[in-house]
Every structure is written in C-alpha cells, then in structure tokens.
Amino acid sequence: MEIQQITGGIDFEMEIKAVMQIGRVFQGQHHRVQSEAHLLRVQNLTEQLVIVHNRRCQ
C-alpha cells in the first residue's frame, strides 16, 4: 500500500510547517499580551507613586 493511500493524500510536511507557523504567531501574541500587561502594571505603579509624591510635597 502506498503512503498516499494510507494518509489520504495529506502532505505532512506542509501540515507540520503550518502548525509551526501557527505556534510562532501564538507565541508572538502571547509575548505581546504579557508585555501589555507589564506596561499596565508599570503605569499603575507610576500613577500611585505620583499621587504619594504629590501628597508628601504639598
């Protein structure tokens, strides 16, 4: 029996490449989401520091 008959004609090399590409896109988005969350935390802490600083200086 030929490989094409067993696999139903699926090109596994192309399938693997597609899955790897999807993984890279997800990894990039995951990193972006983590970066955005970090920036929001830094922004929040900075705002809190400004409030405390302004209270101390008045």
Backbone as ProteinMPNN parsed JSONL, in Angstrom:
{"seq_chain_A": "MEIQQITGGIDFEMEIKAVMQIGRVFQGQHHRVQSEAHLLRVQNLTEQLVIVHNRRCQ", "coords_chain_A": {"N_chain_A": [[0.846, -1.178, 0.0], [0.552, 2.228, -0.792], [2.006, 5.253, 0.576], [0.483, 7.567, 0.139], [-2.091, 6.516, -0.109], [-2.501, 5.512, 2.45], [-2.317, 7.784, 4.07], [-4.257, 9.342, 3.033], [-3.571, 11.207, 1.172], [-2.546, 13.39, 2.488], [-0.267, 15.999, 2.932], [2.179, 15.817, 4.971], [4.458, 17.289, 5.576], [3.814, 19.901, 4.808], [1.674, 20.271, 6.564], [2.956, 20.163, 9.053], [4.621, 22.399, 8.842], [2.652, 24.393, 8.743], [1.468, 24.149, 11.273], [3.677, 24.801, 12.867], [4.022, 27.465, 12.105], [1.637, 28.599, 13.028], [2.077, 28.209, 15.744], [4.259, 29.955, 16.144], [3.021, 32.412, 15.651], [1.139, 32.439, 17.738], [2.883, 32.425, 19.918], [4.128, 34.912, 19.574], [1.912, 36.591, 19.96], [1.272, 35.932, 22.563], [3.526, 36.842, 23.896], [3.252, 39.552, 23.343], [0.877, 40.132, 24.712], [1.708, 39.64, 27.333], [3.615, 41.652, 27.526], [2.015, 43.928, 27.267], [0.478, 43.68, 29.58], [2.474, 43.985, 31.488], [3.262, 46.631, 30.966], [0.909, 47.961, 31.697], [0.862, 47.4, 34.444], [3.191, 48.765, 35.255], [2.444, 51.363, 34.557], [0.279, 51.759, 36.314], [1.571, 51.541, 38.831], [3.31, 53.725, 38.609], [1.499, 55.863, 38.511], [0.472, 55.645, 41.107], [2.777, 56.219, 42.584], [3.187, 58.905, 41.843], [0.934, 60.109, 42.985], [1.401, 59.655, 45.745], [3.817, 61.029, 46.006], [3.034, 63.672, 45.361], [1.285, 64.184, 47.484], [3.067, 64.168, 49.627], [4.646, 66.359, 49.046], [3.014, 68.588, 49.269]], "CA_chain_A": [[0.0, 0.0, 0.0], [1.344, 3.447, -0.893], [1.842, 6.238, 1.647], [-0.628, 8.463, -0.217], [-3.343, 5.83, 0.201], [-2.614, 5.393, 3.907], [-2.506, 9.114, 4.666], [-5.347, 10.049, 2.37], [-3.005, 12.28, 0.366], [-2.143, 14.537, 3.313], [1.141, 16.372, 2.853], [2.522, 16.049, 6.367], [5.458, 18.352, 5.681], [3.076, 21.175, 4.786], [0.89, 20.342, 7.799], [3.887, 20.486, 10.141], [5.006, 23.802, 8.659], [1.505, 25.228, 9.107], [1.345, 24.105, 12.739], [4.798, 25.567, 13.414], [3.744, 28.875, 11.863], [0.585, 28.975, 13.979], [2.743, 28.279, 17.043], [5.056, 31.188, 16.206], [2.079, 33.526, 15.765], [0.606, 32.405, 19.099], [3.957, 32.822, 20.823], [4.272, 36.352, 19.43], [0.764, 37.24, 20.588], [1.394, 35.694, 23.997], [4.546, 37.773, 24.367], [2.667, 40.896, 23.259], [-0.09, 40.253, 25.807], [2.486, 39.77, 28.565], [4.233, 42.968, 27.504], [0.967, 44.907, 27.547], [0.137, 43.555, 30.993], [3.591, 44.582, 32.221], [3.162, 48.082, 30.808], [-0.217, 48.433, 32.509], [1.291, 47.365, 35.846], [4.136, 49.866, 35.448], [1.656, 52.607, 34.521], [-0.483, 51.836, 37.56], [2.505, 51.842, 39.915], [3.796, 55.092, 38.411], [0.426, 56.758, 38.944], [0.43, 55.591, 42.567], [3.944, 56.952, 43.073], [2.946, 60.333, 41.639], [-0.049, 60.524, 43.996], [2.091, 59.692, 47.037], [4.802, 62.108, 45.943], [2.32, 64.952, 45.421], [0.776, 64.354, 48.848], [4.204, 64.473, 50.508], [5.21, 67.671, 48.695], [2.074, 69.701, 49.484]], "C_chain_A": [[0.894, 1.244, 0.0], [1.032, 4.4, 0.263], [0.647, 7.142, 1.37], [-1.974, 7.814, 0.112], [-3.56, 5.752, 1.708], [-2.972, 6.743, 4.531], [-3.662, 9.878, 4.046], [-4.846, 11.236, 1.564], [-2.577, 13.501, 1.157], [-0.644, 14.762, 3.159], [1.58, 16.766, 4.266], [3.57, 17.147, 6.534], [4.782, 19.719, 5.69], [2.264, 21.362, 6.055], [1.777, 20.745, 8.974], [4.317, 21.943, 10.043], [3.881, 24.738, 9.083], [1.34, 25.284, 10.622], [2.463, 24.91, 13.389], [4.558, 27.063, 13.241], [2.669, 29.38, 12.828], [1.189, 29.116, 15.378], [3.552, 29.554, 17.202], [4.146, 32.407, 16.354], [1.531, 33.59, 17.18], [1.656, 32.872, 20.098], [4.165, 34.331, 20.767], [3.133, 37.095, 20.104], [0.842, 37.098, 22.099], [2.409, 36.668, 24.592], [3.996, 39.197, 24.378], [1.697, 41.125, 24.412], [0.645, 40.414, 27.128], [3.122, 41.15, 28.65], [3.21, 44.054, 27.828], [0.58, 44.868, 29.018], [1.22, 44.185, 31.858], [3.506, 46.106, 32.15], [2.027, 48.661, 31.64], [0.131, 48.431, 33.991], [2.239, 48.52, 36.147], [3.397, 51.202, 35.468], [0.908, 52.795, 35.83], [0.431, 52.197, 38.73], [3.042, 53.27, 39.811], [2.75, 56.1, 38.865], [0.334, 56.79, 40.467], [1.602, 56.354, 43.175], [3.757, 58.463, 42.944], [1.981, 60.857, 42.697], [0.627, 60.653, 45.36], [3.091, 60.845, 47.067], [4.128, 63.469, 46.078], [1.763, 65.217, 46.82], [1.904, 64.782, 49.793], [4.735, 65.88, 50.267], [4.279, 68.825, 48.987], [2.089, 70.174, 50.909]], "O_chain_A": [[1.887, 1.292, 0.725], [-0.051, 4.362, 0.846], [-0.12, 7.448, 2.283], [-2.896, 8.495, 0.563], [-4.685, 5.911, 2.183], [-3.827, 6.823, 5.413], [-4.001, 10.967, 4.511], [-5.602, 12.171, 1.297], [-2.276, 14.542, 0.573], [0.147, 13.822, 3.246], [1.376, 17.901, 4.698], [3.563, 17.858, 7.539], [5.136, 20.589, 6.485], [2.167, 22.474, 6.574], [1.387, 21.576, 9.794], [4.372, 22.643, 11.054], [4.132, 25.766, 9.713], [1.1, 26.353, 11.184], [2.223, 25.627, 14.361], [4.861, 27.845, 14.142], [2.791, 30.474, 13.379], [0.845, 30.043, 16.111], [3.539, 30.17, 18.267], [4.467, 33.333, 17.1], [1.459, 34.669, 17.767], [1.35, 33.63, 21.019], [4.359, 34.965, 21.804], [3.357, 38.118, 20.752], [0.518, 38.032, 22.833], [2.183, 37.245, 25.656], [4.246, 39.957, 25.314], [1.697, 42.194, 25.021], [0.252, 41.233, 27.959], [3.164, 41.753, 29.722], [3.504, 44.988, 28.574], [0.376, 45.914, 29.634], [0.917, 44.846, 32.851], [3.66, 46.787, 33.163], [2.17, 49.736, 32.223], [-0.252, 49.345, 34.721], [2.106, 49.181, 37.177], [3.687, 52.067, 36.294], [0.91, 53.891, 36.392], [0.094, 53.068, 39.532], [3.206, 53.945, 40.828], [3.079, 57.083, 39.529], [0.139, 57.856, 41.051], [1.436, 57.056, 44.172], [4.131, 59.214, 43.845], [2.193, 61.938, 43.246], [0.442, 61.654, 46.051], [3.186, 61.557, 48.067], [4.6, 64.324, 46.827], [1.773, 66.357, 47.284], [1.717, 65.647, 50.648], [5.223, 66.523, 51.195], [4.726, 69.972, 48.956], [1.36, 71.101, 51.26]]}, "name": "protein", "num_of_chains": 1, "seq": "MEIQQITGGIDFEMEIKAVMQIGRVFQGQHHRVQSEAHLLRVQNLTEQLVIVHNRRCQ"}
